[in-house]
Amino acid sequence: IGSVGEFLEYAGRWQYYYNVRRPHFGHDMKGNTPLAQLRENGVVLPDTVACFPIFLLDEYAPQYVTHLPGNDVLVHYSFLMT
């Protein structure tokens, strides 16, 4: 992945696969995808409902994380924020 745009494209593809195509085996999923399970429960929605908007938290996280105690999880990326 060489750019933010490419990352967002791959993230969107993964999200679609995870919510619409990939079988799940958690409690009462019976191998259904999340979207198929909703439909089995009577909720009729288009495939696109399983694809939430994707955005990067990089611009938002520092303003919320800096006041928390503990390790700075963003220190590894701090050189990118300057």
mmCIF file of the N, C-alpha and C atoms, coordinates in Angstrom:
data_MODEL
# 
_entry.id   MODEL 
# 
loop_
_atom_site.group_PDB 
_atom_site.id 
_atom_site.type_symbol 
_atom_site.label_atom_id 
_atom_site.label_alt_id 
_atom_site.label_comp_id 
_atom_site.label_asym_id 
_atom_site.label_entity_id 
_atom_site.label_seq_id 
_atom_site.pdbx_PDB_ins_code 
_atom_site.Cartn_x 
_atom_site.Cartn_y 
_atom_site.Cartn_z 
_atom_site.occupancy 
_atom_site.B_iso_or_equiv 
_atom_site.pdbx_formal_charge 
_atom_site.auth_seq_id 
_atom_site.auth_comp_id 
_atom_site.auth_asym_id 
_atom_site.auth_atom_id 
_atom_site.pdbx_PDB_model_num 
ATOM 1   N N  . ILE A 1 1  ? 0.857   -1.171  0.000  1.00 0.00 ? 1  ILE A N  1 
ATOM 2   C CA . ILE A 1 1  ? 0.000   0.000   0.000  1.00 0.00 ? 1  ILE A CA 1 
ATOM 3   C C  . ILE A 1 1  ? 0.899   1.229   0.000  1.00 0.00 ? 1  ILE A C  1 
ATOM 4   N N  . GLY A 1 2  ? 0.718   2.069   -0.990 1.00 0.00 ? 2  GLY A N  1 
ATOM 5   C CA . GLY A 1 2  ? 1.626   3.189   -1.152 1.00 0.00 ? 2  GLY A CA 1 
ATOM 6   C C  . GLY A 1 2  ? 1.028   4.555   -0.914 1.00 0.00 ? 2  GLY A C  1 
ATOM 7   N N  . SER A 1 3  ? -0.259  4.634   -0.607 1.00 0.00 ? 3  SER A N  1 
ATOM 8   C CA . SER A 1 3  ? -0.874  5.946   -0.395 1.00 0.00 ? 3  SER A CA 1 
ATOM 9   C C  . SER A 1 3  ? -2.095  5.796   0.506  1.00 0.00 ? 3  SER A C  1 
ATOM 10  N N  . VAL A 1 4  ? -2.555  6.921   1.012  1.00 0.00 ? 4  VAL A N  1 
ATOM 11  C CA . VAL A 1 4  ? -3.754  6.917   1.847  1.00 0.00 ? 4  VAL A CA 1 
ATOM 12  C C  . VAL A 1 4  ? -4.947  6.439   1.030  1.00 0.00 ? 4  VAL A C  1 
ATOM 13  N N  . GLY A 1 5  ? -5.045  6.888   -0.206 1.00 0.00 ? 5  GLY A N  1 
ATOM 14  C CA . GLY A 1 5  ? -6.149  6.471   -1.062 1.00 0.00 ? 5  GLY A CA 1 
ATOM 15  C C  . GLY A 1 5  ? -6.176  4.966   -1.282 1.00 0.00 ? 5  GLY A C  1 
ATOM 16  N N  . GLU A 1 6  ? -4.990  4.407   -1.510 1.00 0.00 ? 6  GLU A N  1 
ATOM 17  C CA . GLU A 1 6  ? -4.900  2.962   -1.702 1.00 0.00 ? 6  GLU A CA 1 
ATOM 18  C C  . GLU A 1 6  ? -5.262  2.219   -0.414 1.00 0.00 ? 6  GLU A C  1 
ATOM 19  N N  . PHE A 1 7  ? -4.828  2.755   0.736  1.00 0.00 ? 7  PHE A N  1 
ATOM 20  C CA . PHE A 1 7  ? -5.182  2.153   2.017  1.00 0.00 ? 7  PHE A CA 1 
ATOM 21  C C  . PHE A 1 7  ? -6.701  2.144   2.209  1.00 0.00 ? 7  PHE A C  1 
ATOM 22  N N  . LEU A 1 8  ? -7.339  3.260   1.919  1.00 0.00 ? 8  LEU A N  1 
ATOM 23  C CA . LEU A 1 8  ? -8.793  3.343   2.085  1.00 0.00 ? 8  LEU A CA 1 
ATOM 24  C C  . LEU A 1 8  ? -9.507  2.385   1.146  1.00 0.00 ? 8  LEU A C  1 
ATOM 25  N N  . GLU A 1 9  ? -8.981  2.210   -0.059 1.00 0.00 ? 9  GLU A N  1 
ATOM 26  C CA . GLU A 1 9  ? -9.567  1.255   -0.995 1.00 0.00 ? 9  GLU A CA 1 
ATOM 27  C C  . GLU A 1 9  ? -9.476  -0.170  -0.455 1.00 0.00 ? 9  GLU A C  1 
ATOM 28  N N  . TYR A 1 10 ? -8.290  -0.547  0.036  1.00 0.00 ? 10 TYR A N  1 
ATOM 29  C CA . TYR A 1 10 ? -8.119  -1.892  0.604  1.00 0.00 ? 10 TYR A CA 1 
ATOM 30  C C  . TYR A 1 10 ? -8.980  -2.080  1.854  1.00 0.00 ? 10 TYR A C  1 
ATOM 31  N N  . ALA A 1 11 ? -9.076  -1.053  2.668  1.00 0.00 ? 11 ALA A N  1 
ATOM 32  C CA . ALA A 1 11 ? -9.897  -1.138  3.878  1.00 0.00 ? 11 ALA A CA 1 
ATOM 33  C C  . ALA A 1 11 ? -11.369 -1.349  3.514  1.00 0.00 ? 11 ALA A C  1 
ATOM 34  N N  . GLY A 1 12 ? -11.827 -0.666  2.493  1.00 0.00 ? 12 GLY A N  1 
ATOM 35  C CA . GLY A 1 12 ? -13.204 -0.839  2.041  1.00 0.00 ? 12 GLY A CA 1 
ATOM 36  C C  . GLY A 1 12 ? -13.460 -2.239  1.516  1.00 0.00 ? 12 GLY A C  1 
ATOM 37  N N  . ARG A 1 13 ? -12.481 -2.771  0.774  1.00 0.00 ? 13 ARG A N  1 
ATOM 38  C CA . ARG A 1 13 ? -12.621 -4.144  0.277  1.00 0.00 ? 13 ARG A CA 1 
ATOM 39  C C  . ARG A 1 13 ? -12.674 -5.139  1.427  1.00 0.00 ? 13 ARG A C  1 
ATOM 40  N N  . TRP A 1 14 ? -11.817 -4.951  2.432  1.00 0.00 ? 14 TRP A N  1 
ATOM 41  C CA . TRP A 1 14 ? -11.811 -5.859  3.589  1.00 0.00 ? 14 TRP A CA 1 
ATOM 42  C C  . TRP A 1 14 ? -13.133 -5.776  4.335  1.00 0.00 ? 14 TRP A C  1 
ATOM 43  N N  . GLN A 1 15 ? -13.609 -4.586  4.534  1.00 0.00 ? 15 GLN A N  1 
ATOM 44  C CA . GLN A 1 15 ? -14.858 -4.413  5.262  1.00 0.00 ? 15 GLN A CA 1 
ATOM 45  C C  . GLN A 1 15 ? -16.013 -5.104  4.533  1.00 0.00 ? 15 GLN A C  1 
ATOM 46  N N  . TYR A 1 16 ? -16.070 -4.961  3.222  1.00 0.00 ? 16 TYR A N  1 
ATOM 47  C CA . TYR A 1 16 ? -17.115 -5.633  2.448  1.00 0.00 ? 16 TYR A CA 1 
ATOM 48  C C  . TYR A 1 16 ? -16.980 -7.146  2.601  1.00 0.00 ? 16 TYR A C  1 
ATOM 49  N N  . TYR A 1 17 ? -15.771 -7.660  2.441  1.00 0.00 ? 17 TYR A N  1 
ATOM 50  C CA . TYR A 1 17 ? -15.542 -9.097  2.579  1.00 0.00 ? 17 TYR A CA 1 
ATOM 51  C C  . TYR A 1 17 ? -15.956 -9.581  3.964  1.00 0.00 ? 17 TYR A C  1 
ATOM 52  N N  . TYR A 1 18 ? -15.551 -8.866  4.999  1.00 0.00 ? 18 TYR A N  1 
ATOM 53  C CA . TYR A 1 18 ? -15.810 -9.269  6.374  1.00 0.00 ? 18 TYR A CA 1 
ATOM 54  C C  . TYR A 1 18 ? -17.297 -9.271  6.702  1.00 0.00 ? 18 TYR A C  1 
ATOM 55  N N  . ASN A 1 19 ? -18.027 -8.271  6.247  1.00 0.00 ? 19 ASN A N  1 
ATOM 56  C CA . ASN A 1 19 ? -19.439 -8.138  6.614  1.00 0.00 ? 19 ASN A CA 1 
ATOM 57  C C  . ASN A 1 19 ? -20.419 -8.781  5.645  1.00 0.00 ? 19 ASN A C  1 
ATOM 58  N N  . VAL A 1 20 ? -20.000 -8.988  4.376  1.00 0.00 ? 20 VAL A N  1 
ATOM 59  C CA . VAL A 1 20 ? -20.936 -9.472  3.363  1.00 0.00 ? 20 VAL A CA 1 
ATOM 60  C C  . VAL A 1 20 ? -20.573 -10.856 2.841  1.00 0.00 ? 20 VAL A C  1 
ATOM 61  N N  . ARG A 1 21 ? -19.299 -11.217 2.820  1.00 0.00 ? 21 ARG A N  1 
ATOM 62  C CA . ARG A 1 21 ? -18.876 -12.458 2.185  1.00 0.00 ? 21 ARG A CA 1 
ATOM 63  C C  . ARG A 1 21 ? -18.338 -13.522 3.147  1.00 0.00 ? 21 ARG A C  1 
ATOM 64  N N  . ARG A 1 22 ? -17.649 -13.142 4.202  1.00 0.00 ? 22 ARG A N  1 
ATOM 65  C CA . ARG A 1 22 ? -16.947 -14.074 5.087  1.00 0.00 ? 22 ARG A CA 1 
ATOM 66  C C  . ARG A 1 22 ? -17.898 -14.717 6.090  1.00 0.00 ? 22 ARG A C  1 
ATOM 67  N N  . PRO A 1 23 ? -17.908 -16.052 6.183  1.00 0.00 ? 23 PRO A N  1 
ATOM 68  C CA . PRO A 1 23 ? -18.744 -16.706 7.193  1.00 0.00 ? 23 PRO A CA 1 
ATOM 69  C C  . PRO A 1 23 ? -18.244 -16.415 8.611  1.00 0.00 ? 23 PRO A C  1 
ATOM 70  N N  . HIS A 1 24 ? -19.166 -16.279 9.534  1.00 0.00 ? 24 HIS A N  1 
ATOM 71  C CA . HIS A 1 24 ? -18.831 -16.035 10.940 1.00 0.00 ? 24 HIS A CA 1 
ATOM 72  C C  . HIS A 1 24 ? -19.374 -17.200 11.768 1.00 0.00 ? 24 HIS A C  1 
ATOM 73  N N  . PHE A 1 25 ? -18.647 -17.536 12.814 1.00 0.00 ? 25 PHE A N  1 
ATOM 74  C CA . PHE A 1 25 ? -19.032 -18.684 13.625 1.00 0.00 ? 25 PHE A CA 1 
ATOM 75  C C  . PHE A 1 25 ? -19.171 -18.333 15.105 1.00 0.00 ? 25 PHE A C  1 
ATOM 76  N N  . GLY A 1 26 ? -19.434 -17.071 15.403 1.00 0.00 ? 26 GLY A N  1 
ATOM 77  C CA . GLY A 1 26 ? -19.675 -16.662 16.770 1.00 0.00 ? 26 GLY A CA 1 
ATOM 78  C C  . GLY A 1 26 ? -21.038 -17.162 17.250 1.00 0.00 ? 26 GLY A C  1 
ATOM 79  N N  . HIS A 1 27 ? -21.401 -16.772 18.437 1.00 0.00 ? 27 HIS A N  1 
ATOM 80  C CA . HIS A 1 27 ? -22.646 -17.200 19.066 1.00 0.00 ? 27 HIS A CA 1 
ATOM 81  C C  . HIS A 1 27 ? -23.844 -16.953 18.142 1.00 0.00 ? 27 HIS A C  1 
ATOM 82  N N  . ASP A 1 28 ? -24.543 -18.002 17.784 1.00 0.00 ? 28 ASP A N  1 
ATOM 83  C CA . ASP A 1 28 ? -25.761 -17.962 16.963 1.00 0.00 ? 28 ASP A CA 1 
ATOM 84  C C  . ASP A 1 28 ? -25.562 -17.442 15.538 1.00 0.00 ? 28 ASP A C  1 
ATOM 85  N N  . MET A 1 29 ? -24.324 -17.367 15.053 1.00 0.00 ? 29 MET A N  1 
ATOM 86  C CA . MET A 1 29 ? -24.112 -16.898 13.674 1.00 0.00 ? 29 MET A CA 1 
ATOM 87  C C  . MET A 1 29 ? -24.338 -18.014 12.653 1.00 0.00 ? 29 MET A C  1 
ATOM 88  N N  . LYS A 1 30 ? -24.136 -19.253 13.027 1.00 0.00 ? 30 LYS A N  1 
ATOM 89  C CA . LYS A 1 30 ? -24.389 -20.416 12.161 1.00 0.00 ? 30 LYS A CA 1 
ATOM 90  C C  . LYS A 1 30 ? -23.649 -20.348 10.828 1.00 0.00 ? 30 LYS A C  1 
ATOM 91  N N  . GLY A 1 31 ? -22.499 -19.720 10.832 1.00 0.00 ? 31 GLY A N  1 
ATOM 92  C CA . GLY A 1 31 ? -21.722 -19.611 9.598  1.00 0.00 ? 31 GLY A CA 1 
ATOM 93  C C  . GLY A 1 31 ? -22.183 -18.508 8.666  1.00 0.00 ? 31 GLY A C  1 
ATOM 94  N N  . ASN A 1 32 ? -23.175 -17.747 9.091  1.00 0.00 ? 32 ASN A N  1 
ATOM 95  C CA . ASN A 1 32 ? -23.670 -16.636 8.272  1.00 0.00 ? 32 ASN A CA 1 
ATOM 96  C C  . ASN A 1 32 ? -22.727 -15.446 8.340  1.00 0.00 ? 32 ASN A C  1 
ATOM 97  N N  . THR A 1 33 ? -22.800 -14.618 7.320  1.00 0.00 ? 33 THR A N  1 
ATOM 98  C CA . THR A 1 33 ? -22.128 -13.321 7.395  1.00 0.00 ? 33 THR A CA 1 
ATOM 99  C C  . THR A 1 33 ? -22.995 -12.414 8.264  1.00 0.00 ? 33 THR A C  1 
ATOM 100 N N  . PRO A 1 34 ? -22.449 -11.315 8.777  1.00 0.00 ? 34 PRO A N  1 
ATOM 101 C CA . PRO A 1 34 ? -23.291 -10.400 9.555  1.00 0.00 ? 34 PRO A CA 1 
ATOM 102 C C  . PRO A 1 34 ? -24.522 -9.925  8.772  1.00 0.00 ? 34 PRO A C  1 
ATOM 103 N N  . LEU A 1 35 ? -24.331 -9.609  7.495  1.00 0.00 ? 35 LEU A N  1 
ATOM 104 C CA . LEU A 1 35 ? -25.470 -9.154  6.698  1.00 0.00 ? 35 LEU A CA 1 
ATOM 105 C C  . LEU A 1 35 ? -26.495 -10.271 6.503  1.00 0.00 ? 35 LEU A C  1 
ATOM 106 N N  . ALA A 1 36 ? -26.034 -11.483 6.229  1.00 0.00 ? 36 ALA A N  1 
ATOM 107 C CA . ALA A 1 36 ? -26.954 -12.614 6.073  1.00 0.00 ? 36 ALA A CA 1 
ATOM 108 C C  . ALA A 1 36 ? -27.708 -12.889 7.369  1.00 0.00 ? 36 ALA A C  1 
ATOM 109 N N  . GLN A 1 37 ? -27.044 -12.723 8.502  1.00 0.00 ? 37 GLN A N  1 
ATOM 110 C CA . GLN A 1 37 ? -27.711 -12.944 9.787  1.00 0.00 ? 37 GLN A CA 1 
ATOM 111 C C  . GLN A 1 37 ? -28.795 -11.901 10.024 1.00 0.00 ? 37 GLN A C  1 
ATOM 112 N N  . LEU A 1 38 ? -28.514 -10.656 9.652  1.00 0.00 ? 38 LEU A N  1 
ATOM 113 C CA . LEU A 1 38 ? -29.549 -9.627  9.760  1.00 0.00 ? 38 LEU A CA 1 
ATOM 114 C C  . LEU A 1 38 ? -30.757 -10.002 8.903  1.00 0.00 ? 38 LEU A C  1 
ATOM 115 N N  . ARG A 1 39 ? -30.483 -10.440 7.685  1.00 0.00 ? 39 ARG A N  1 
ATOM 116 C CA . ARG A 1 39 ? -31.575 -10.820 6.788  1.00 0.00 ? 39 ARG A CA 1 
ATOM 117 C C  . ARG A 1 39 ? -32.346 -12.012 7.329  1.00 0.00 ? 39 ARG A C  1 
ATOM 118 N N  . GLU A 1 40 ? -31.641 -12.964 7.917  1.00 0.00 ? 40 GLU A N  1 
ATOM 119 C CA . GLU A 1 40 ? -32.316 -14.121 8.511  1.00 0.00 ? 40 GLU A CA 1 
ATOM 120 C C  . GLU A 1 40 ? -33.216 -13.690 9.661  1.00 0.00 ? 40 GLU A C  1 
ATOM 121 N N  . ASN A 1 41 ? -32.848 -12.634 10.335 1.00 0.00 ? 41 ASN A N  1 
ATOM 122 C CA . ASN A 1 41 ? -33.649 -12.101 11.445 1.00 0.00 ? 41 ASN A CA 1 
ATOM 123 C C  . ASN A 1 41 ? -34.750 -11.155 10.969 1.00 0.00 ? 41 ASN A C  1 
ATOM 124 N N  . GLY A 1 42 ? -34.925 -11.051 9.639  1.00 0.00 ? 42 GLY A N  1 
ATOM 125 C CA . GLY A 1 42 ? -36.025 -10.258 9.109  1.00 0.00 ? 42 GLY A CA 1 
ATOM 126 C C  . GLY A 1 42 ? -35.684 -8.839  8.721  1.00 0.00 ? 42 GLY A C  1 
ATOM 127 N N  . VAL A 1 43 ? -34.434 -8.455  8.825  1.00 0.00 ? 43 VAL A N  1 
ATOM 128 C CA . VAL A 1 43 ? -34.023 -7.099  8.450  1.00 0.00 ? 43 VAL A CA 1 
ATOM 129 C C  . VAL A 1 43 ? -33.565 -7.133  6.994  1.00 0.00 ? 43 VAL A C  1 
ATOM 130 N N  . VAL A 1 44 ? -34.277 -6.454  6.125  1.00 0.00 ? 44 VAL A N  1 
ATOM 131 C CA . VAL A 1 44 ? -33.947 -6.461  4.699  1.00 0.00 ? 44 VAL A CA 1 
ATOM 132 C C  . VAL A 1 44 ? -33.210 -5.161  4.358  1.00 0.00 ? 44 VAL A C  1 
ATOM 133 N N  . LEU A 1 45 ? -31.941 -5.320  4.015  1.00 0.00 ? 45 LEU A N  1 
ATOM 134 C CA . LEU A 1 45 ? -31.093 -4.175  3.700  1.00 0.00 ? 45 LEU A CA 1 
ATOM 135 C C  . LEU A 1 45 ? -30.215 -4.493  2.499  1.00 0.00 ? 45 LEU A C  1 
ATOM 136 N N  . PRO A 1 46 ? -29.797 -3.484  1.753  1.00 0.00 ? 46 PRO A N  1 
ATOM 137 C CA . PRO A 1 46 ? -28.879 -3.735  0.646  1.00 0.00 ? 46 PRO A CA 1 
ATOM 138 C C  . PRO A 1 46 ? -27.475 -4.064  1.172  1.00 0.00 ? 46 PRO A C  1 
ATOM 139 N N  . ASP A 1 47 ? -26.654 -4.702  0.332  1.00 0.00 ? 47 ASP A N  1 
ATOM 140 C CA . ASP A 1 47 ? -25.285 -5.046  0.726  1.00 0.00 ? 47 ASP A CA 1 
ATOM 141 C C  . ASP A 1 47 ? -24.502 -3.825  1.211  1.00 0.00 ? 47 ASP A C  1 
ATOM 142 N N  . THR A 1 48 ? -24.766 -2.674  0.639  1.00 0.00 ? 48 THR A N  1 
ATOM 143 C CA . THR A 1 48 ? -23.988 -1.476  0.961  1.00 0.00 ? 48 THR A CA 1 
ATOM 144 C C  . THR A 1 48 ? -24.141 -1.031  2.413  1.00 0.00 ? 48 THR A C  1 
ATOM 145 N N  . VAL A 1 49 ? -25.190 -1.470  3.093  1.00 0.00 ? 49 VAL A N  1 
ATOM 146 C CA . VAL A 1 49 ? -25.366 -1.072  4.496  1.00 0.00 ? 49 VAL A CA 1 
ATOM 147 C C  . VAL A 1 49 ? -24.250 -1.648  5.372  1.00 0.00 ? 49 VAL A C  1 
ATOM 148 N N  . ALA A 1 50 ? -23.634 -2.727  4.929  1.00 0.00 ? 50 ALA A N  1 
ATOM 149 C CA . ALA A 1 50 ? -22.568 -3.366  5.704  1.00 0.00 ? 50 ALA A CA 1 
ATOM 150 C C  . ALA A 1 50 ? -21.218 -2.686  5.503  1.00 0.00 ? 50 ALA A C  1 
ATOM 151 N N  . CYS A 1 51 ? -21.178 -1.649  4.697  1.00 0.00 ? 51 CYS A N  1 
ATOM 152 C CA . CYS A 1 51 ? -19.920 -0.946  4.425  1.00 0.00 ? 51 CYS A CA 1 
ATOM 153 C C  . CYS A 1 51 ? -20.003 0.467   4.980  1.00 0.00 ? 51 CYS A C  1 
ATOM 154 N N  . PHE A 1 52 ? -19.545 0.608   6.199  1.00 0.00 ? 52 PHE A N  1 
ATOM 155 C CA . PHE A 1 52 ? -19.564 1.900   6.863  1.00 0.00 ? 52 PHE A CA 1 
ATOM 156 C C  . PHE A 1 52 ? -18.509 2.817   6.261  1.00 0.00 ? 52 PHE A C  1 
ATOM 157 N N  . PRO A 1 53 ? -18.674 4.119   6.354  1.00 0.00 ? 53 PRO A N  1 
ATOM 158 C CA . PRO A 1 53 ? -17.626 5.032   5.870  1.00 0.00 ? 53 PRO A CA 1 
ATOM 159 C C  . PRO A 1 53 ? -16.319 4.774   6.618  1.00 0.00 ? 53 PRO A C  1 
ATOM 160 N N  . ILE A 1 54 ? -15.238 4.799   5.891  1.00 0.00 ? 54 ILE A N  1 
ATOM 161 C CA . ILE A 1 54 ? -13.918 4.569   6.479  1.00 0.00 ? 54 ILE A CA 1 
ATOM 162 C C  . ILE A 1 54 ? -13.179 5.892   6.505  1.00 0.00 ? 54 ILE A C  1 
ATOM 163 N N  . PHE A 1 55 ? -12.600 6.218   7.654  1.00 0.00 ? 55 PHE A N  1 
ATOM 164 C CA . PHE A 1 55 ? -11.766 7.410   7.735  1.00 0.00 ? 55 PHE A CA 1 
ATOM 165 C C  . PHE A 1 55 ? -10.617 7.132   8.677  1.00 0.00 ? 55 PHE A C  1 
ATOM 166 N N  . LEU A 1 56 ? -9.554  7.874   8.484  1.00 0.00 ? 56 LEU A N  1 
ATOM 167 C CA . LEU A 1 56 ? -8.360  7.696   9.299  1.00 0.00 ? 56 LEU A CA 1 
ATOM 168 C C  . LEU A 1 56 ? -8.470  8.518   10.577 1.00 0.00 ? 56 LEU A C  1 
ATOM 169 N N  . LEU A 1 57 ? -8.065  7.933   11.677 1.00 0.00 ? 57 LEU A N  1 
ATOM 170 C CA . LEU A 1 57 ? -8.113  8.628   12.963 1.00 0.00 ? 57 LEU A CA 1 
ATOM 171 C C  . LEU A 1 57 ? -6.834  9.407   13.247 1.00 0.00 ? 57 LEU A C  1 
ATOM 172 N N  . ASP A 1 58 ? -5.856  9.318   12.367 1.00 0.00 ? 58 ASP A N  1 
ATOM 173 C CA . ASP A 1 58 ? -4.555  9.934   12.608 1.00 0.00 ? 58 ASP A CA 1 
ATOM 174 C C  . ASP A 1 58 ? -4.655  11.419  12.945 1.00 0.00 ? 58 ASP A C  1 
ATOM 175 N N  . GLU A 1 59 ? -5.568  12.125  12.308 1.00 0.00 ? 59 GLU A N  1 
ATOM 176 C CA . GLU A 1 59 ? -5.697  13.561  12.561 1.00 0.00 ? 59 GLU A CA 1 
ATOM 177 C C  . GLU A 1 59 ? -6.485  13.855  13.835 1.00 0.00 ? 59 GLU A C  1 
ATOM 178 N N  . TYR A 1 60 ? -7.258  12.893  14.303 1.00 0.00 ? 60 TYR A N  1 
ATOM 179 C CA . TYR A 1 60 ? -8.123  13.115  15.458 1.00 0.00 ? 60 TYR A CA 1 
ATOM 180 C C  . TYR A 1 60 ? -7.572  12.523  16.745 1.00 0.00 ? 60 TYR A C  1 
ATOM 181 N N  . ALA A 1 61 ? -6.900  11.396  16.669 1.00 0.00 ? 61 ALA A N  1 
ATOM 182 C CA . ALA A 1 61 ? -6.445  10.681  17.860 1.00 0.00 ? 61 ALA A CA 1 
ATOM 183 C C  . ALA A 1 61 ? -5.537  11.500  18.760 1.00 0.00 ? 61 ALA A C  1 
ATOM 184 N N  . PRO A 1 62 ? -4.551  12.231  18.243 1.00 0.00 ? 62 PRO A N  1 
ATOM 185 C CA . PRO A 1 62 ? -3.638  12.949  19.161 1.00 0.00 ? 62 PRO A CA 1 
ATOM 186 C C  . PRO A 1 62 ? -4.346  13.899  20.115 1.00 0.00 ? 62 PRO A C  1 
ATOM 187 N N  . GLN A 1 63 ? -5.396  14.556  19.677 1.00 0.00 ? 63 GLN A N  1 
ATOM 188 C CA . GLN A 1 63 ? -6.074  15.506  20.564 1.00 0.00 ? 63 GLN A CA 1 
ATOM 189 C C  . GLN A 1 63 ? -6.834  14.812  21.681 1.00 0.00 ? 63 GLN A C  1 
ATOM 190 N N  . TYR A 1 64 ? -7.152  13.526  21.516 1.00 0.00 ? 64 TYR A N  1 
ATOM 191 C CA . TYR A 1 64 ? -7.886  12.797  22.540 1.00 0.00 ? 64 TYR A CA 1 
ATOM 192 C C  . TYR A 1 64 ? -6.995  11.902  23.388 1.00 0.00 ? 64 TYR A C  1 
ATOM 193 N N  . VAL A 1 65 ? -5.856  11.512  22.869 1.00 0.00 ? 65 VAL A N  1 
ATOM 194 C CA . VAL A 1 65 ? -5.002  10.554  23.549 1.00 0.00 ? 65 VAL A CA 1 
ATOM 195 C C  . VAL A 1 65 ? -3.974  11.232  24.442 1.00 0.00 ? 65 VAL A C  1 
ATOM 196 N N  . THR A 1 66 ? -3.559  12.438  24.134 1.00 0.00 ? 66 THR A N  1 
ATOM 197 C CA . THR A 1 66 ? -2.457  13.080  24.852 1.00 0.00 ? 66 THR A CA 1 
ATOM 198 C C  . THR A 1 66 ? -2.742  13.306  26.329 1.00 0.00 ? 66 THR A C  1 
ATOM 199 N N  . HIS A 1 67 ? -3.984  13.434  26.722 1.00 0.00 ? 67 HIS A N  1 
ATOM 200 C CA . HIS A 1 67 ? -4.303  13.693  28.125 1.00 0.00 ? 67 HIS A CA 1 
ATOM 201 C C  . HIS A 1 67 ? -4.471  12.417  28.961 1.00 0.00 ? 67 HIS A C  1 
ATOM 202 N N  . LEU A 1 68 ? -4.398  11.256  28.327 1.00 0.00 ? 68 LEU A N  1 
ATOM 203 C CA . LEU A 1 68 ? -4.589  10.006  29.048 1.00 0.00 ? 68 LEU A CA 1 
ATOM 204 C C  . LEU A 1 68 ? -3.289  9.545   29.704 1.00 0.00 ? 68 LEU A C  1 
ATOM 205 N N  . PRO A 1 69 ? -3.377  8.949   30.893 1.00 0.00 ? 69 PRO A N  1 
ATOM 206 C CA . PRO A 1 69 ? -2.165  8.428   31.534 1.00 0.00 ? 69 PRO A CA 1 
ATOM 207 C C  . PRO A 1 69 ? -1.682  7.165   30.834 1.00 0.00 ? 69 PRO A C  1 
ATOM 208 N N  . GLY A 1 70 ? -0.432  6.788   31.057 1.00 0.00 ? 70 GLY A N  1 
ATOM 209 C CA . GLY A 1 70 ? 0.089   5.545   30.484 1.00 0.00 ? 70 GLY A CA 1 
ATOM 210 C C  . GLY A 1 70 ? 1.005   5.808   29.315 1.00 0.00 ? 70 GLY A C  1 
ATOM 211 N N  . ASN A 1 71 ? 1.266   4.772   28.568 1.00 0.00 ? 71 ASN A N  1 
ATOM 212 C CA . ASN A 1 71 ? 2.161   4.876   27.429 1.00 0.00 ? 71 ASN A CA 1 
ATOM 213 C C  . ASN A 1 71 ? 1.508   5.650   26.287 1.00 0.00 ? 71 ASN A C  1 
ATOM 214 N N  . ASP A 1 72 ? 2.336   6.381   25.578 1.00 0.00 ? 72 ASP A N  1 
ATOM 215 C CA . ASP A 1 72 ? 1.871   7.104   24.412 1.00 0.00 ? 72 ASP A CA 1 
ATOM 216 C C  . ASP A 1 72 ? 1.905   6.149   23.227 1.00 0.00 ? 72 ASP A C  1 
ATOM 217 N N  . VAL A 1 73 ? 0.765   5.633   22.833 1.00 0.00 ? 73 VAL A N  1 
ATOM 218 C CA . VAL A 1 73 ? 0.724   4.657   21.747 1.00 0.00 ? 73 VAL A CA 1 
ATOM 219 C C  . VAL A 1 73 ? 1.068   5.281   20.406 1.00 0.00 ? 73 VAL A C  1 
ATOM 220 N N  . LEU A 1 74 ? 1.047   6.600   20.325 1.00 0.00 ? 74 LEU A N  1 
ATOM 221 C CA . LEU A 1 74 ? 1.335   7.271   19.059 1.00 0.00 ? 74 LEU A CA 1 
ATOM 222 C C  . LEU A 1 74 ? 2.799   7.676   18.929 1.00 0.00 ? 74 LEU A C  1 
ATOM 223 N N  . VAL A 1 75 ? 3.619   7.427   19.947 1.00 0.00 ? 75 VAL A N  1 
ATOM 224 C CA . VAL A 1 75 ? 4.999   7.897   19.895 1.00 0.00 ? 75 VAL A CA 1 
ATOM 225 C C  . VAL A 1 75 ? 5.743   7.320   18.700 1.00 0.00 ? 75 VAL A C  1 
ATOM 226 N N  . HIS A 1 76 ? 5.432   6.093   18.318 1.00 0.00 ? 76 HIS A N  1 
ATOM 227 C CA . HIS A 1 76 ? 6.068   5.471   17.167 1.00 0.00 ? 76 HIS A CA 1 
ATOM 228 C C  . HIS A 1 76 ? 5.811   6.265   15.886 1.00 0.00 ? 76 HIS A C  1 
ATOM 229 N N  . TYR A 1 77 ? 4.657   6.930   15.820 1.00 0.00 ? 77 TYR A N  1 
ATOM 230 C CA . TYR A 1 77 ? 4.271   7.660   14.619 1.00 0.00 ? 77 TYR A CA 1 
ATOM 231 C C  . TYR A 1 77 ? 4.499   9.166   14.738 1.00 0.00 ? 77 TYR A C  1 
ATOM 232 N N  . SER A 1 78 ? 5.064   9.612   15.841 1.00 0.00 ? 78 SER A N  1 
ATOM 233 C CA . SER A 1 78 ? 5.173   11.065  16.074 1.00 0.00 ? 78 SER A CA 1 
ATOM 234 C C  . SER A 1 78 ? 5.989   11.765  15.001 1.00 0.00 ? 78 SER A C  1 
ATOM 235 N N  . PHE A 1 79 ? 6.948   11.094  14.393 1.00 0.00 ? 79 PHE A N  1 
ATOM 236 C CA . PHE A 1 79 ? 7.734   11.734  13.365 1.00 0.00 ? 79 PHE A CA 1 
ATOM 237 C C  . PHE A 1 79 ? 6.875   12.064  12.134 1.00 0.00 ? 79 PHE A C  1 
ATOM 238 N N  . LEU A 1 80 ? 5.763   11.384  11.959 1.00 0.00 ? 80 LEU A N  1 
ATOM 239 C CA . LEU A 1 80 ? 4.878   11.651  10.827 1.00 0.00 ? 80 LEU A CA 1 
ATOM 240 C C  . LEU A 1 80 ? 3.978   12.841  11.079 1.00 0.00 ? 80 LEU A C  1 
ATOM 241 N N  . MET A 1 81 ? 3.790   13.202  12.341 1.00 0.00 ? 81 MET A N  1 
ATOM 242 C CA . MET A 1 81 ? 2.854   14.269  12.689 1.00 0.00 ? 81 MET A CA 1 
ATOM 243 C C  . MET A 1 81 ? 3.513   15.633  12.722 1.00 0.00 ? 81 MET A C  1 
ATOM 244 N N  . THR A 1 82 ? 4.792   15.706  12.514 1.00 0.00 ? 82 THR A N  1 
ATOM 245 C CA . THR A 1 82 ? 5.468   17.004  12.597 1.00 0.00 ? 82 THR A CA 1 
ATOM 246 C C  . THR A 1 82 ? 5.550   17.678  11.258 1.00 0.00 ? 82 THR A C  1 
# 
